[in-house]
């Protein structure tokens, strides 16, 4: 079989031309299109990754902000709770303090009322006892109550113990002014003379005195000099009555509050003039 080399060479040339034409007008555009497509896809993927990273960043920032907000909110809640408790405790303390002050004020007012009542009753009792004693002495004796009080005072002056006599005598003699003799009534001249004589005889010296009346000294006489005092008063015999009266008031107060179980105070005995 004979080979037509011309035909073979012509076919090879045709094939090469075909390959060149395909590569020139078909493969290259296709490859370029594929490359462009891949580059576009790569760009879109890069953009998508960038957007995803940005989204993740924003999400993390949002979570951080939420966390910071929660922490701030919790801190504010704790502070508000502490402040509210502090205000509650302060207001409660102020209320307790005001209540205690009110109770103290009411208790003080009640005690003052009791003291005033007690003093008023005691004063009334003293006045009554004074009037009864005056009338009784006037009815049973020929001397007045004032004269009897003066006699008792001068007798007590002469019967002083040695120590009291020494202290009062020193005070009377050292006083630069006349010693004060205070009584609830105006002493008659004979009573003043009797007191002056008793002072001179008791202290073996001329004792200068001046007289003054004091309505608060119920049926009594006292002499004072340089802080020393000798006194006699019917008021001293009402001390027991005053103490019993105070106990009675305390008992009455306890009975009203339902907490007292003490027995009623005994009535003081009538005073005896010595």
Short mmCIF file of the C-alpha atoms (twelve columns), coordinates in Angstrom:
data_MODEL
# 
_entry.id   MODEL 
# 
loop_
_atom_site.group_PDB 
_atom_site.id 
_atom_site.type_symbol 
_atom_site.label_atom_id 
_atom_site.label_alt_id 
_atom_site.label_comp_id 
_atom_site.label_asym_id 
_atom_site.label_seq_id 
_atom_site.Cartn_x 
_atom_site.Cartn_y 
_atom_site.Cartn_z 
_atom_site.pdbx_PDB_model_num 
ATOM 1   C CA . UNK A 1   0.000   0.000  0.000   1 
ATOM 2   C CA . UNK A 2   1.478   3.340  -0.980  1 
ATOM 3   C CA . UNK A 3   1.355   6.319  1.505   1 
ATOM 4   C CA . UNK A 4   0.501   9.674  0.093   1 
ATOM 5   C CA . UNK A 5   2.837   11.832 2.029   1 
ATOM 6   C CA . UNK A 6   1.440   14.946 0.626   1 
ATOM 7   C CA . UNK A 7   -1.941  14.095 1.982   1 
ATOM 8   C CA . UNK A 8   -0.461  13.163 5.373   1 
ATOM 9   C CA . UNK A 9   1.466   16.415 5.580   1 
ATOM 10  C CA . UNK A 10  -1.606  18.352 4.496   1 
ATOM 11  C CA . UNK A 11  -3.755  16.675 7.157   1 
ATOM 12  C CA . UNK A 12  -1.120  17.346 9.837   1 
ATOM 13  C CA . UNK A 13  -1.034  20.969 8.827   1 
ATOM 14  C CA . UNK A 14  -4.817  21.092 8.887   1 
ATOM 15  C CA . UNK A 15  -4.760  19.542 12.362  1 
ATOM 16  C CA . UNK A 16  -2.232  22.020 13.637  1 
ATOM 17  C CA . UNK A 17  -4.194  24.888 12.175  1 
ATOM 18  C CA . UNK A 18  -7.347  23.496 13.789  1 
ATOM 19  C CA . UNK A 19  -5.598  23.183 17.134  1 
ATOM 20  C CA . UNK A 20  -4.290  26.719 16.852  1 
ATOM 21  C CA . UNK A 21  -7.701  28.016 15.883  1 
ATOM 22  C CA . UNK A 22  -9.362  26.172 18.773  1 
ATOM 23  C CA . UNK A 23  -6.807  27.454 21.217  1 
ATOM 24  C CA . UNK A 24  -7.013  30.950 19.782  1 
ATOM 25  C CA . UNK A 25  -10.751 31.362 19.525  1 
ATOM 26  C CA . UNK A 26  -12.213 28.708 21.868  1 
ATOM 27  C CA . UNK A 27  -10.011 27.511 24.750  1 
ATOM 28  C CA . UNK A 28  -8.513  30.869 25.680  1 
ATOM 29  C CA . UNK A 29  -11.852 32.696 25.927  1 
ATOM 30  C CA . UNK A 30  -13.213 29.772 27.888  1 
ATOM 31  C CA . UNK A 31  -10.154 29.738 30.175  1 
ATOM 32  C CA . UNK A 32  -10.337 33.498 30.571  1 
ATOM 33  C CA . UNK A 33  -13.999 33.225 31.405  1 
ATOM 34  C CA . UNK A 34  -13.251 30.488 33.929  1 
ATOM 35  C CA . UNK A 35  -10.449 32.569 35.480  1 
ATOM 36  C CA . UNK A 36  -12.693 35.616 35.635  1 
ATOM 37  C CA . UNK A 37  -15.428 33.493 37.204  1 
ATOM 38  C CA . UNK A 38  -13.006 32.073 39.753  1 
ATOM 39  C CA . UNK A 39  -11.684 35.536 40.572  1 
ATOM 40  C CA . UNK A 40  -15.248 36.810 40.992  1 
ATOM 41  C CA . UNK A 41  -16.099 33.886 43.237  1 
ATOM 42  C CA . UNK A 42  -12.893 34.422 45.222  1 
ATOM 43  C CA . UNK A 43  -13.697 38.133 45.576  1 
ATOM 44  C CA . UNK A 44  -17.240 37.358 46.704  1 
ATOM 45  C CA . UNK A 45  -15.901 34.777 49.152  1 
ATOM 46  C CA . UNK A 46  -13.411 37.299 50.497  1 
ATOM 47  C CA . UNK A 47  -16.173 39.877 50.820  1 
ATOM 48  C CA . UNK A 48  -18.377 37.304 52.504  1 
ATOM 49  C CA . UNK A 49  -15.582 36.382 54.917  1 
ATOM 50  C CA . UNK A 50  -14.921 40.041 55.621  1 
ATOM 51  C CA . UNK A 51  -18.592 40.660 56.232  1 
ATOM 52  C CA . UNK A 52  -18.759 37.554 58.397  1 
ATOM 53  C CA . UNK A 53  -15.747 38.731 60.398  1 
ATOM 54  C CA . UNK A 54  -17.320 42.175 60.720  1 
ATOM 55  C CA . UNK A 55  -20.580 40.576 61.804  1 
ATOM 56  C CA . UNK A 56  -18.727 38.434 64.347  1 
ATOM 57  C CA . UNK A 57  -16.919 41.538 65.602  1 
ATOM 58  C CA . UNK A 58  -20.149 43.470 65.876  1 
ATOM 59  C CA . UNK A 59  -21.786 40.494 67.600  1 
ATOM 60  C CA . UNK A 60  -18.884 40.313 70.070  1 
ATOM 61  C CA . UNK A 61  -19.097 44.051 70.688  1 
ATOM 62  C CA . UNK A 62  -22.845 43.712 71.211  1 
ATOM 63  C CA . UNK A 63  -22.281 40.844 73.659  1 
ATOM 64  C CA . UNK A 64  -19.626 42.901 75.465  1 
ATOM 65  C CA . UNK A 65  -21.957 45.877 75.654  1 
ATOM 66  C CA . UNK A 66  -24.764 43.657 76.926  1 
ATOM 67  C CA . UNK A 67  -22.439 42.166 79.513  1 
ATOM 68  C CA . UNK A 68  -21.247 45.617 80.602  1 
ATOM 69  C CA . UNK A 69  -24.866 46.795 80.715  1 
ATOM 70  C CA . UNK A 70  -25.862 43.792 82.842  1 
ATOM 71  C CA . UNK A 71  -22.942 44.394 85.191  1 
ATOM 72  C CA . UNK A 72  -23.802 48.093 85.453  1 
ATOM 73  C CA . UNK A 73  -27.468 47.264 85.971  1 
ATOM 74  C CA . UNK A 74  -26.600 44.737 88.689  1 
ATOM 75  C CA . UNK A 75  -24.274 47.242 90.358  1 
ATOM 76  C CA . UNK A 76  -27.018 49.888 90.263  1 
ATOM 77  C CA . UNK A 77  -29.528 47.391 91.647  1 
ATOM 78  C CA . UNK A 78  -27.151 46.467 94.478  1 
ATOM 79  C CA . UNK A 79  -26.460 50.143 95.207  1 
ATOM 80  C CA . UNK A 80  -30.169 50.945 95.086  1 
ATOM 81  C CA . UNK A 81  -30.899 48.045 97.445  1 
ATOM 82  C CA . UNK A 82  -28.159 49.134 99.856  1 
ATOM 83  C CA . UNK A 83  -29.304 52.771 99.707  1 
ATOM 84  C CA . UNK A 84  -32.932 51.739 100.205 1 
ATOM 85  C CA . UNK A 85  -31.987 49.586 103.201 1 
ATOM 86  C CA . UNK A 86  -29.873 52.407 104.627 1 
ATOM 87  C CA . UNK A 87  -32.757 54.865 104.182 1 
ATOM 88  C CA . UNK A 88  -35.164 52.343 105.714 1 
ATOM 89  C CA . UNK A 89  -32.863 51.770 108.693 1 
ATOM 90  C CA . UNK A 90  -32.323 55.509 109.101 1 
ATOM 91  C CA . UNK A 91  -36.029 56.270 108.921 1 
ATOM 92  C CA . UNK A 92  -36.795 53.409 111.285 1 
ATOM 93  C CA . UNK A 93  -34.100 54.629 113.667 1 
ATOM 94  C CA . UNK A 94  -35.464 58.172 113.486 1 
ATOM 95  C CA . UNK A 95  -38.967 56.849 114.141 1 
ATOM 96  C CA . UNK A 96  -37.727 54.845 117.147 1 
ATOM 97  C CA . UNK A 97  -35.784 57.865 118.390 1 
ATOM 98  C CA . UNK A 98  -38.820 60.129 118.037 1 
ATOM 99  C CA . UNK A 99  -40.973 57.510 119.758 1 
ATOM 100 C CA . UNK A 100 -38.444 57.204 122.601 1 
ATOM 101 C CA . UNK A 101 -38.234 60.993 122.903 1 
ATOM 102 C CA . UNK A 102 -42.030 61.182 122.931 1 
ATOM 103 C CA . UNK A 103 -42.263 58.470 125.592 1 
ATOM 104 C CA . UNK A 104 -39.541 60.194 127.612 1 
ATOM 105 C CA . UNK A 105 -41.285 63.543 127.244 1 
ATOM 106 C CA . UNK A 106 -44.631 62.041 128.266 1 
ATOM 107 C CA . UNK A 107 -43.019 60.209 131.175 1 
ATOM 108 C CA . UNK A 108 -41.276 63.427 132.277 1 
ATOM 109 C CA . UNK A 109 -44.529 65.352 131.956 1 
ATOM 110 C CA . UNK A 110 -46.339 62.671 133.949 1 
ATOM 111 C CA . UNK A 111 -43.655 62.716 136.651 1 
ATOM 112 C CA . UNK A 112 -43.814 66.508 136.771 1 
ATOM 113 C CA . UNK A 113 -47.600 66.349 137.092 1 
ATOM 114 C CA . UNK A 114 -47.229 63.790 139.880 1 
ATOM 115 C CA . UNK A 115 -44.643 65.954 141.620 1 
ATOM 116 C CA . UNK A 116 -46.857 69.001 141.345 1 
ATOM 117 C CA . UNK A 117 -49.850 67.022 142.582 1 
ATOM 118 C CA . UNK A 118 -47.819 65.561 145.427 1 
ATOM 119 C CA . UNK A 119 -46.449 68.968 146.391 1 
ATOM 120 C CA . UNK A 120 -49.899 70.496 146.186 1 
ATOM 121 C CA . UNK A 121 -51.404 67.787 148.385 1 
ATOM 122 C CA . UNK A 122 -48.480 68.000 150.792 1 
ATOM 123 C CA . UNK A 123 -48.794 71.758 150.956 1 
ATOM 124 C CA . UNK A 124 -52.525 71.478 151.556 1 
ATOM 125 C CA . UNK A 125 -51.904 68.831 154.230 1 
ATOM 126 C CA . UNK A 126 -49.307 71.041 155.893 1 
ATOM 127 C CA . UNK A 127 -51.684 73.962 155.891 1 
ATOM 128 C CA . UNK A 128 -54.458 71.793 157.318 1 
ATOM 129 C CA . UNK A 129 -52.198 70.302 159.982 1 
ATOM 130 C CA . UNK A 130 -50.947 73.767 160.853 1 
ATOM 131 C CA . UNK A 131 -54.493 75.074 161.208 1 
ATOM 132 C CA . UNK A 132 -55.598 72.029 163.220 1 
ATOM 133 C CA . UNK A 133 -52.528 72.209 165.459 1 
ATOM 134 C CA . UNK A 134 -53.066 75.934 166.034 1 
ATOM 135 C CA . UNK A 135 -56.722 75.448 166.903 1 
ATOM 136 C CA . UNK A 136 -55.968 72.416 169.082 1 
ATOM 137 C CA . UNK A 137 -53.240 74.215 171.047 1 
ATOM 138 C CA . UNK A 138 -55.424 77.276 171.394 1 
ATOM 139 C CA . UNK A 139 -58.282 75.106 172.664 1 
ATOM 140 C CA . UNK A 140 -56.181 73.007 175.055 1 
ATOM 141 C CA . UNK A 141 -53.682 75.576 176.326 1 
ATOM 142 C CA . UNK A 142 -53.419 79.224 177.074 1 
ATOM 143 C CA . UNK A 143 -50.442 79.782 174.748 1 
ATOM 144 C CA . UNK A 144 -50.615 80.236 170.993 1 
ATOM 145 C CA . UNK A 145 -48.976 77.901 168.510 1 
ATOM 146 C CA . UNK A 146 -46.350 80.522 167.728 1 
ATOM 147 C CA . UNK A 147 -45.367 80.693 171.404 1 
ATOM 148 C CA . UNK A 148 -45.156 76.900 171.596 1 
ATOM 149 C CA . UNK A 149 -42.936 76.774 168.505 1 
ATOM 150 C CA . UNK A 150 -40.682 79.433 170.014 1 
ATOM 151 C CA . UNK A 151 -40.431 77.450 173.260 1 
ATOM 152 C CA . UNK A 152 -39.513 74.268 171.392 1 
ATOM 153 C CA . UNK A 153 -36.872 76.128 169.372 1 
ATOM 154 C CA . UNK A 154 -35.218 77.690 172.421 1 
ATOM 155 C CA . UNK A 155 -35.275 74.321 174.229 1 
ATOM 156 C CA . UNK A 156 -33.621 72.592 171.260 1 
ATOM 157 C CA . UNK A 157 -31.090 75.404 171.154 1 
ATOM 158 C CA . UNK A 158 -30.131 74.822 174.799 1 
ATOM 159 C CA . UNK A 159 -30.112 71.016 174.364 1 
ATOM 160 C CA . UNK A 160 -27.725 70.911 171.400 1 
ATOM 161 C CA . UNK A 161 -24.940 68.327 171.520 1 
ATOM 162 C CA . UNK A 162 -21.380 69.506 172.030 1 
ATOM 163 C CA . UNK A 163 -20.311 69.165 168.400 1 
ATOM 164 C CA . UNK A 164 -23.363 70.922 166.984 1 
ATOM 165 C CA . UNK A 165 -23.072 73.637 169.609 1 
ATOM 166 C CA . UNK A 166 -19.407 74.201 168.785 1 
ATOM 167 C CA . UNK A 167 -19.968 74.347 165.004 1 
ATOM 168 C CA . UNK A 168 -23.004 76.634 165.188 1 
ATOM 169 C CA . UNK A 169 -21.356 78.859 167.838 1 
ATOM 170 C CA . UNK A 170 -18.251 79.295 165.681 1 
ATOM 171 C CA . UNK A 171 -20.388 80.180 162.663 1 
ATOM 172 C CA . UNK A 172 -22.486 82.682 164.639 1 
ATOM 173 C CA . UNK A 173 -19.446 84.400 166.158 1 
ATOM 174 C CA . UNK A 174 -17.525 84.507 162.858 1 
ATOM 175 C CA . UNK A 175 -20.423 85.912 160.838 1 
ATOM 176 C CA . UNK A 176 -19.635 89.537 159.838 1 
ATOM 177 C CA . UNK A 177 -23.340 90.303 159.686 1 
ATOM 178 C CA . UNK A 178 -26.207 89.636 162.019 1 
ATOM 179 C CA . UNK A 179 -27.348 86.008 161.821 1 
ATOM 180 C CA . UNK A 180 -30.722 85.370 160.223 1 
ATOM 181 C CA . UNK A 181 -33.667 84.010 162.217 1 
ATOM 182 C CA . UNK A 182 -36.430 83.019 159.797 1 
ATOM 183 C CA . UNK A 183 -39.970 82.099 160.840 1 
ATOM 184 C CA . UNK A 184 -43.325 81.628 159.164 1 
ATOM 185 C CA . UNK A 185 -44.877 84.344 161.315 1 
ATOM 186 C CA . UNK A 186 -43.916 87.639 162.871 1 
ATOM 187 C CA . UNK A 187 -42.413 86.837 166.250 1 
ATOM 188 C CA . UNK A 188 -43.682 88.900 169.181 1 
ATOM 189 C CA . UNK A 189 -41.187 90.904 171.195 1 
ATOM 190 C CA . UNK A 190 -41.125 88.457 174.126 1 
ATOM 191 C CA . UNK A 191 -40.343 85.562 171.753 1 
ATOM 192 C CA . UNK A 192 -37.481 87.540 170.211 1 
ATOM 193 C CA . UNK A 193 -36.160 88.309 173.689 1 
ATOM 194 C CA . UNK A 194 -36.405 84.621 174.648 1 
ATOM 195 C CA . UNK A 195 -34.524 83.537 171.535 1 
ATOM 196 C CA . UNK A 196 -31.869 86.241 172.072 1 
ATOM 197 C CA . UNK A 197 -31.356 85.186 175.699 1 
ATOM 198 C CA . UNK A 198 -31.155 81.517 174.715 1 
ATOM 199 C CA . UNK A 199 -28.511 82.313 172.087 1 
ATOM 200 C CA . UNK A 200 -26.449 84.460 174.456 1 
ATOM 201 C CA . UNK A 201 -26.612 81.867 177.243 1 
ATOM 202 C CA . UNK A 202 -25.919 78.881 174.951 1 
ATOM 203 C CA . UNK A 203 -22.852 80.399 173.278 1 
ATOM 204 C CA . UNK A 204 -21.715 82.627 176.167 1 
ATOM 205 C CA . UNK A 205 -21.583 85.643 173.898 1 
ATOM 206 C CA . UNK A 206 -23.822 88.364 172.547 1 
ATOM 207 C CA . UNK A 207 -25.136 86.992 169.267 1 
ATOM 208 C CA . UNK A 208 -26.396 89.571 166.800 1 
ATOM 209 C CA . UNK A 209 -29.517 88.432 164.954 1 
ATOM 210 C CA . UNK A 210 -32.044 89.814 162.511 1 
ATOM 211 C CA . UNK A 211 -35.548 88.448 161.923 1 
ATOM 212 C CA . UNK A 212 -37.338 87.597 158.719 1 
ATOM 213 C CA . UNK A 213 -40.652 85.945 157.909 1 
ATOM 214 C CA . UNK A 214 -41.073 83.243 155.267 1 
ATOM 215 C CA . UNK A 215 -44.557 81.904 154.472 1 
ATOM 216 C CA . UNK A 216 -43.041 78.683 153.131 1 
ATOM 217 C CA . UNK A 217 -41.650 77.760 156.567 1 
ATOM 218 C CA . UNK A 218 -44.899 76.248 157.859 1 
ATOM 219 C CA . UNK A 219 -44.940 76.600 161.649 1 
ATOM 220 C CA . UNK A 220 -41.167 76.647 162.126 1 
ATOM 221 C CA . UNK A 221 -38.120 78.681 163.095 1 
ATOM 222 C CA . UNK A 222 -34.548 78.427 161.846 1 
ATOM 223 C CA . UNK A 223 -31.314 80.314 162.412 1 
ATOM 224 C CA . UNK A 224 -28.534 80.347 159.805 1 
ATOM 225 C CA . UNK A 225 -24.975 81.677 159.826 1 
ATOM 226 C CA . UNK A 226 -22.013 80.928 157.535 1 
ATOM 227 C CA . UNK A 227 -23.576 77.768 156.131 1 
ATOM 228 C CA . UNK A 228 -24.625 76.402 159.550 1 
ATOM 229 C CA . UNK A 229 -28.304 76.068 160.430 1 
ATOM 230 C CA . UNK A 230 -30.482 75.052 163.350 1 
ATOM 231 C CA . UNK A 231 -34.134 74.592 162.453 1 
ATOM 232 C CA . UNK A 232 -37.374 73.222 163.804 1 
ATOM 233 C CA . UNK A 233 -40.545 72.988 161.733 1 
ATOM 234 C CA . UNK A 234 -43.764 71.048 161.816 1 
ATOM 235 C CA . UNK A 235 -42.984 70.231 158.170 1 
ATOM 236 C CA . UNK A 236 -40.450 67.634 159.296 1 
ATOM 237 C CA . UNK A 237 -43.255 65.611 160.831 1 
ATOM 238 C CA . UNK A 238 -44.989 65.428 157.468 1 
ATOM 239 C CA . UNK A 239 -42.082 63.642 155.725 1 
ATOM 240 C CA . UNK A 240 -43.580 60.244 156.509 1 
ATOM 241 C CA . UNK A 241 -46.882 61.395 155.078 1 
ATOM 242 C CA . UNK A 242 -45.101 62.678 151.978 1 
ATOM 243 C CA . UNK A 243 -43.318 59.360 151.455 1 
ATOM 244 C CA . UNK A 244 -46.551 57.435 151.871 1 
ATOM 245 C CA . UNK A 245 -48.235 59.794 149.428 1 
ATOM 246 C CA . UNK A 246 -45.499 59.214 146.845 1 
ATOM 247 C CA . UNK A 247 -45.885 55.452 147.262 1 
ATOM 248 C CA . UNK A 248 -49.630 55.834 146.840 1 
ATOM 249 C CA . UNK A 249 -49.114 57.779 143.603 1 
ATOM 250 C CA . UNK A 250 -46.671 55.138 142.307 1 
ATOM 251 C CA . UNK A 251 -49.163 52.419 143.238 1 
ATOM 252 C CA . UNK A 252 -51.948 54.267 141.442 1 
ATOM 253 C CA . UNK A 253 -49.746 54.653 138.364 1 
ATOM 254 C CA . UNK A 254 -48.883 50.938 138.414 1 
ATOM 255 C CA . UNK A 255 -52.537 49.984 138.873 1 
ATOM 256 C CA . UNK A 256 -53.569 52.032 135.844 1 
ATOM 257 C CA . UNK A 257 -50.912 50.282 133.745 1 
ATOM 258 C CA . UNK A 258 -51.982 46.872 135.099 1 
ATOM 259 C CA . UNK A 259 -48.478 46.029 136.316 1 
ATOM 260 C CA . UNK A 260 -48.525 46.887 140.020 1 
ATOM 261 C CA . UNK A 261 -48.952 44.304 142.723 1 
ATOM 262 C CA . UNK A 262 -47.610 46.273 145.725 1 
ATOM 263 C CA . UNK A 263 -49.797 46.643 148.844 1 
ATOM 264 C CA . UNK A 264 -51.375 49.992 149.583 1 
ATOM 265 C CA . UNK A 265 -49.140 52.320 151.640 1 
ATOM 266 C CA . UNK A 266 -49.983 52.739 155.290 1 
ATOM 267 C CA . UNK A 267 -51.313 56.029 156.573 1 
ATOM 268 C CA . UNK A 268 -48.640 57.942 158.533 1 
ATOM 269 C CA . UNK A 269 -49.260 58.514 162.199 1 
ATOM 270 C CA . UNK A 270 -50.037 61.966 163.468 1 
ATOM 271 C CA . UNK A 271 -46.935 64.089 164.266 1 
ATOM 272 C CA . UNK A 272 -45.934 64.547 167.881 1 
ATOM 273 C CA . UNK A 273 -44.290 67.793 168.917 1 
ATOM 274 C CA . UNK A 274 -41.153 67.157 171.036 1 
# 
